[in-house]
Amino acid sequence: MSVLTIHPENPQPRLIKQAVERLEQGAVIVLPTDACYALACRIGDKAGVERIRRLRQVGEEHHLTLLCRDLSELGVYAKVDNTAFRLMKALTPGPYTFILPATREVPRRLQHPKRRTVGLRVPDSRVVQELLREHGSPLMSATLHLPGDEHPLSEPWEIDERIGRVVDTIVDSGAGTLEATTVIDLTGAVPEVVRHGLGRVDFLE
């Protein structure tokens, strides 16, 4: 396991490249986001997805999230109508995860097995944006919230102490928040908040 200390506002290109090389070799990495820290791997990395589910102790019905650079990339992986697009345009980049119908570009194992939906988000994080740009496609992710814990992990030293032996790389950009993203389901006629997190939703109520 290695720790890459990457500056949150001015990510070092050499270290971004190192993180991407590890992802492309099949690594499960810990990433800072604009909310709490997250676990991530390549979309097509079946073993990586299974490792993340085991670590989180969640089954196939738990939505995993694709980290996307922008809405145009998000549109490749989700079916987005005009109403959903307008809402997402107002809220991205930011600490929101959207549940949307998946397109054929999303591997079946990343979709909800019954609803054929997927979680997507565009994080407001320089580190993640640079990683996505260098990698050239979205990453599969999950909140770093361990079973039994009240809050997600937010301190890199604690992340190293708790799970350093079972992940491949930790990207340390300083302390994160104790809150996960707000999750908004956009599959119905009206947006439904299914998890209250860092992103405010008073404008929906």
Summary of the structure (lengths in Angstrom):
residues: 205
radius of gyration: 15.8
end to end distance: 44.5
largest distance: 45.4
contacts: 668
relative contact order: 0.24
helix: 31%
strand: 22%
